[in-house]
């Protein structure tokens, strides 16, 4: 059975490892889910948008660093 959902797989199946600091950030273009590295740096984990163009933007790809 396939279950379609807008939730992340980590929201459905939480990890038992050490919790990472996940924050939601409003970027200039759209909302993104980020991992806070603690030293003021934020790394994109997931793009939260209904606009397909945001998913094609290389600056918003998961793993990219947000400009502070």
Number of C-alpha atoms within 10 A of each C-alpha: 3 4 4 6 8 6 8 10 10 8 8 9 8 10 11 6 6 6 8 10 11 15 14 16 17 10 14 6 10 14 16 22 19 23 20 16 12 8 6 8 13 22 21 22 19 18 19 16 13 9 9 8 8 17 16 10 10 9 14 22 17 16 14 14 16 16 9 7
